[in-house]
Amino acid sequence: MNERIIELTEIDPKDFFGTQNSTVEQLKKYFPKIKIVARGAKLKIFGESEILDEFEVRFNRLVKYFDRYNKLDENSIERILTSTGSDEKNTSNKNTKDVLVHGVNGKLIKAQTENQRKMISLMQKNDMLFAVGPAGTGKTYTAVALAVKALKEKEVRRIILTRPAVESGENLGFLPGDLKEKLDPYMQPLYDGLRDMIPHEKLESYLEKGIIQIAPLAFMRGRTLDNAFVILDEAQNTTHNQMKMFLTRMGKSAKFIITGDPGQIDLPRKQVSGLKESLLALKDIDGIAQVYLDDKDVVRHRLVKRIIKAYKSIETE
């Protein structure tokens, strides 16, 4: 009798194997000639060599399915264990229309407004996109979903998320802790999007390995960003020099999204926003697109839309 060990990596075994090892119980049902023992993230299998080969093929399909959809249920397991690879592919194509990413706990991450859909369409045709609009329009969240999708589909090797470290009325210097601990709360909106889309264990692994990097804009200086999906968030707070530095980091096979809200500039009064400059300077360059989101794209609480309208009226008086 042959023995093999299969180990789950970057996947929480509790999520994959289910409550009371329900996934393992289904595997035993479909492979009665194999002895299966689950211990933590490892699976020991005993049996004839040919049957073990078939088991590994099916098991790897389960892992790929979980990796894509972040969940496994009884019906999905049955379909994967009994169908051919092409059957599964055809089924998944039908189920993924308009879905950018299958998030944590099966959450479907989709564009919710016309301008968010426009972001997706423009990103398919261009390597650089400026997405501009007020708070709550989903520009950063959609950008992060596009980045995660590109990583999952192996269009890029890494995701880089950055923001200019400009304080909006608060002083980072007085926060406790080292540089990372000071900056983590400031980078929180980027972490929030990622936590919706990538399971905790896998996200921690990506961050540890540098597959996903979150850093202040100053850390981009001197780098060439190849094979990466790069998002510059809060770009209205970049200076001329910072924006020029960032845009010229673009390497081979890279995708850049720049998001910002020109109505929320926290720079000193006489400082020109690098975002405003770049929107004018780059508007006619082939391969660079711009999309403008507005209060119709707000996907937060219904009051946010009214708040934006109210402030717009006093700011234009």
C-alpha positions as CSV (number, residue, x, y, z in Angstrom):
1,M,0.0,0.0,0.0
2,N,1.3,3.4,-1.0
3,E,1.3,6.5,1.3
4,R,1.3,10.1,0.2
5,I,1.1,13.4,2.1
6,I,-0.8,16.4,0.7
7,E,-0.3,19.7,2.5
8,L,-2.5,22.8,2.2
9,T,-0.6,26.1,2.0
10,E,-2.0,29.6,2.3
11,I,-5.4,28.1,3.1
12,D,-7.0,27.8,6.5
13,P,-7.6,24.1,6.9
14,K,-10.8,24.8,9.0
15,D,-12.3,26.7,6.1
16,F,-11.3,24.1,3.5
17,F,-12.1,20.9,5.4
18,G,-15.3,22.3,6.9
19,T,-17.0,21.7,10.2
20,Q,-16.3,18.2,11.5
21,N,-14.1,17.6,8.4
22,S,-17.2,17.5,6.1
23,T,-15.0,17.8,3.0
24,V,-12.9,14.8,4.1
25,E,-16.1,12.8,4.7
26,Q,-17.2,13.5,1.1
27,L,-13.8,12.5,-0.2
28,K,-14.0,9.2,1.6
29,K,-17.4,8.6,0.1
30,Y,-16.1,9.1,-3.5
31,F,-12.8,7.3,-2.9
32,P,-13.8,4.3,-0.8
33,K,-10.6,2.4,-1.7
34,I,-8.4,5.0,-0.2
35,K,-7.7,5.5,3.5
36,I,-7.7,9.3,4.2
37,V,-6.4,10.8,7.5
38,A,-6.6,14.6,8.1
39,R,-4.3,16.2,10.6
40,G,-4.2,20.0,10.7
41,A,-3.2,21.3,7.2
42,K,-1.9,17.8,6.2
43,L,-3.8,15.0,4.5
44,K,-2.4,11.5,4.5
45,I,-3.7,9.1,1.9
46,F,-3.1,5.4,1.6
47,G,-3.9,3.1,-1.4
48,E,-3.1,1.9,-4.9
49,S,-0.8,4.2,-6.9
50,E,-3.3,4.8,-9.8
51,I,-6.2,5.7,-7.4
52,L,-3.9,8.0,-5.4
53,D,-3.0,9.8,-8.7
54,E,-6.7,10.3,-9.5
55,F,-7.4,11.5,-6.0
56,E,-4.6,14.1,-6.2
57,V,-6.0,15.4,-9.5
58,R,-9.5,15.8,-8.0
59,F,-8.1,17.3,-4.7
60,N,-6.1,19.9,-6.6
61,R,-9.3,20.9,-8.5
62,L,-11.0,21.4,-5.1
63,V,-8.0,23.6,-4.0
64,K,-8.2,25.7,-7.2
65,Y,-11.9,26.1,-6.7
66,F,-11.5,27.2,-3.1
67,D,-8.7,29.5,-4.2
68,R,-11.0,31.2,-6.7
69,Y,-14.3,31.3,-4.8
70,N,-13.1,31.2,-1.2
71,K,-15.6,28.6,-0.2
72,L,-16.5,24.9,-0.7
73,D,-20.1,23.5,-0.3
74,E,-21.4,20.0,-0.7
75,N,-22.8,20.6,-4.2
76,S,-19.5,22.2,-5.4
77,I,-17.5,19.3,-4.0
78,E,-19.8,16.7,-5.6
79,R,-19.6,18.5,-9.0
80,I,-15.8,18.7,-8.9
81,L,-15.3,15.1,-7.8
82,T,-17.6,13.7,-10.5
83,S,-17.2,16.0,-13.5
84,T,-14.5,16.4,-16.1
85,G,-12.3,19.5,-16.0
86,S,-14.0,21.0,-19.1
87,D,-17.5,20.6,-17.5
88,E,-16.3,22.5,-14.4
89,K,-14.7,25.2,-16.6
90,N,-17.9,25.8,-18.5
91,T,-20.0,25.9,-15.3
92,S,-17.7,28.4,-13.7
93,N,-17.7,30.7,-16.8
94,K,-21.5,30.9,-16.6
95,N,-21.4,31.7,-12.9
96,T,-18.7,34.4,-13.1
97,K,-20.3,36.9,-15.5
98,D,-19.9,40.4,-14.2
99,V,-18.1,39.2,-11.1
100,L,-14.7,40.7,-10.5
101,V,-13.7,38.7,-7.5
102,H,-15.2,36.0,-5.4
103,G,-14.6,37.4,-2.0
104,V,-14.4,36.0,1.5
105,N,-17.4,33.8,2.5
106,G,-18.6,33.7,-1.1
107,K,-19.1,37.5,-1.3
108,L,-19.5,38.5,-4.9
109,I,-17.4,41.6,-5.7
110,K,-19.0,43.4,-8.7
111,A,-19.2,46.9,-10.2
112,Q,-22.4,48.5,-8.7
113,T,-22.7,51.6,-10.8
114,E,-22.2,52.7,-14.4
115,N,-19.0,54.6,-13.8
116,Q,-17.5,51.6,-11.8
117,R,-18.3,49.4,-14.9
118,K,-16.6,52.1,-17.0
119,M,-13.5,51.8,-14.8
120,I,-13.4,48.0,-15.5
121,S,-13.9,48.5,-19.3
122,L,-11.2,51.3,-19.5
123,M,-8.7,49.2,-17.5
124,Q,-9.1,46.3,-20.0
125,K,-8.1,48.7,-22.9
126,N,-5.4,50.8,-21.1
127,D,-2.4,50.3,-18.9
128,M,-3.0,53.5,-16.8
129,L,-6.3,54.8,-15.5
130,F,-7.2,57.9,-13.4
131,A,-10.4,57.4,-11.4
132,V,-11.5,60.6,-9.9
133,G,-14.5,61.3,-7.7
134,P,-15.9,62.1,-4.2
135,A,-15.7,59.8,-1.2
136,G,-17.9,56.8,-1.2
137,T,-18.1,56.3,-5.0
138,G,-16.2,53.0,-4.8
139,K,-13.2,54.1,-6.8
140,T,-10.6,52.6,-4.5
141,Y,-12.6,49.4,-3.8
142,T,-13.1,48.8,-7.5
143,A,-9.4,49.4,-8.1
144,V,-8.4,46.9,-5.4
145,A,-10.8,44.3,-6.9
146,L,-9.3,44.8,-10.4
147,A,-5.8,44.3,-8.8
148,V,-6.8,41.1,-7.0
149,K,-8.5,39.8,-10.1
150,A,-5.3,40.4,-12.1
151,L,-3.2,38.7,-9.5
152,K,-5.5,35.7,-9.3
153,E,-5.5,35.3,-13.1
154,K,-1.7,35.6,-13.1
155,E,-1.7,38.7,-15.3
156,V,0.6,40.3,-12.7
157,R,3.0,38.9,-10.1
158,R,2.3,41.4,-7.4
159,I,0.0,44.2,-6.1
160,I,1.4,47.4,-4.8
161,L,-0.9,49.8,-3.0
162,T,0.4,53.3,-2.0
163,R,-0.8,56.6,-0.6
164,P,1.0,60.0,0.0
165,A,1.5,60.3,3.7
166,V,-0.2,63.6,4.1
167,E,-2.1,64.1,7.3
168,S,-5.7,65.4,7.1
169,G,-5.7,67.6,10.2
170,E,-4.1,64.9,12.3
171,N,-0.5,64.3,13.3
172,L,0.9,60.9,12.6
173,G,4.0,61.7,14.6
174,F,2.0,61.6,17.9
175,L,0.7,58.1,17.2
176,P,2.4,55.3,19.2
177,G,4.6,52.6,17.8
178,D,7.1,52.1,15.0
179,L,6.7,53.4,11.4
180,K,4.5,50.4,10.3
181,E,2.3,50.8,13.4
182,K,1.9,54.5,12.7
183,L,1.0,54.0,9.1
184,D,-1.2,50.9,9.3
185,P,-4.3,52.9,10.5
186,Y,-3.6,55.4,7.7
187,M,-3.5,52.6,5.1
188,Q,-6.6,51.0,6.6
189,P,-9.0,51.6,3.6
190,L,-6.7,49.5,1.4
191,Y,-6.5,46.7,4.0
192,D,-10.3,46.7,4.3
193,G,-10.8,46.1,0.6
194,L,-8.2,43.3,0.6
195,R,-9.8,41.6,3.6
196,D,-13.1,41.5,1.8
197,M,-11.5,39.7,-1.2
198,I,-8.7,37.5,0.1
199,P,-9.0,35.0,3.1
200,H,-7.0,36.1,6.2
201,E,-4.4,33.3,6.0
202,K,-3.6,33.9,2.3
203,L,-3.6,37.7,2.7
204,E,-1.0,37.4,5.6
205,S,1.1,35.1,3.4
206,Y,1.0,37.5,0.5
207,L,1.9,40.4,2.7
208,E,4.8,38.5,4.3
209,K,6.2,37.4,0.9
210,G,5.8,40.8,-0.7
211,I,3.3,39.6,-3.3
212,I,1.1,42.4,-1.9
213,Q,2.8,45.5,-0.7
214,I,1.2,48.5,1.1
215,A,3.5,51.4,1.6
216,P,3.7,55.2,1.7
217,L,4.4,56.9,-1.6
218,A,7.9,58.0,-0.5
219,F,8.9,54.3,-0.5
220,M,8.3,54.1,-4.3
221,R,11.3,56.4,-5.1
222,G,14.0,54.7,-7.0
223,R,12.0,51.6,-7.8
224,T,11.0,50.2,-11.2
225,L,7.6,48.4,-10.9
226,D,7.5,45.5,-13.3
227,N,4.7,42.9,-13.6
228,A,2.7,44.7,-11.0
229,F,-0.7,46.1,-10.5
230,V,-0.1,49.4,-8.8
231,I,-2.7,51.7,-7.1
232,L,-2.0,55.2,-6.0
233,D,-4.8,56.2,-3.6
234,E,-5.6,59.7,-2.3
235,A,-3.6,61.1,-5.3
236,Q,-5.1,64.6,-4.8
237,N,-2.5,64.9,-2.0
238,T,0.5,64.4,-4.2
239,T,2.8,67.3,-5.2
240,H,4.0,67.8,-8.7
241,N,7.3,66.0,-7.9
242,Q,5.6,63.1,-6.2
243,M,3.2,62.5,-9.0
244,K,5.9,62.7,-11.6
245,M,8.1,60.3,-9.6
246,F,5.3,57.8,-9.2
247,L,4.1,57.8,-12.8
248,T,7.7,57.2,-14.0
249,R,8.0,54.1,-11.8
250,M,6.0,52.2,-14.4
251,G,7.8,49.1,-15.6
252,K,7.1,46.3,-18.1
253,S,3.7,44.5,-18.0
254,A,2.5,46.9,-15.3
255,K,-1.0,48.3,-14.7
256,F,-1.5,51.6,-12.8
257,I,-4.7,53.1,-11.3
258,I,-4.6,56.5,-9.8
259,T,-7.6,57.4,-7.6
260,G,-8.4,60.7,-5.9
261,D,-10.9,63.4,-4.9
262,P,-9.9,66.9,-6.0
263,G,-12.4,68.2,-3.5
264,Q,-10.5,66.8,-0.5
265,I,-7.0,68.2,-0.9
266,D,-5.0,68.3,2.4
267,L,-1.8,70.0,0.9
268,P,-0.7,73.4,2.1
269,R,-2.8,76.2,0.5
270,K,-0.2,77.3,-2.1
271,Q,0.8,73.8,-3.1
272,V,-0.6,72.6,-6.5
273,S,-2.1,69.1,-6.5
274,G,-0.2,66.6,-8.6
275,L,-3.4,64.9,-9.5
276,K,-5.0,68.1,-11.0
277,E,-1.8,68.7,-13.0
278,S,-1.6,65.2,-14.3
279,L,-5.2,65.1,-15.4
280,L,-4.6,68.1,-17.6
281,A,-1.1,67.1,-18.8
282,L,-1.9,63.4,-19.7
283,K,-5.5,63.6,-21.0
284,D,-4.5,63.1,-24.7
285,I,-1.9,60.3,-24.2
286,D,-2.9,57.0,-25.8
287,G,-3.0,54.2,-23.2
288,I,-4.0,56.5,-20.4
289,A,-7.7,56.8,-19.6
290,Q,-9.7,59.0,-17.2
291,V,-13.1,58.3,-15.6
292,Y,-15.0,60.8,-13.4
293,L,-17.3,59.4,-10.7
294,D,-19.9,61.5,-9.0
295,D,-22.6,61.4,-6.3
296,K,-24.7,59.0,-8.5
297,D,-21.9,56.4,-7.9
298,V,-22.0,56.7,-4.1
299,V,-22.5,53.2,-2.6
300,R,-22.3,54.0,1.1
301,H,-25.2,55.0,3.3
302,R,-27.9,56.9,1.5
303,L,-27.1,60.0,3.6
304,V,-23.6,60.2,2.1
305,K,-25.1,61.1,-1.3
306,R,-27.0,63.9,0.3
307,I,-24.0,65.1,2.3
308,I,-21.9,65.4,-0.9
309,K,-24.7,67.4,-2.6
310,A,-25.0,69.7,0.4
311,Y,-21.3,70.4,0.6
312,K,-21.1,70.9,-3.2
313,S,-23.7,73.6,-3.0
314,I,-21.8,75.6,-0.3
315,E,-18.4,75.1,-1.9
316,T,-19.6,76.6,-5.2
317,E,-21.2,79.6,-3.7
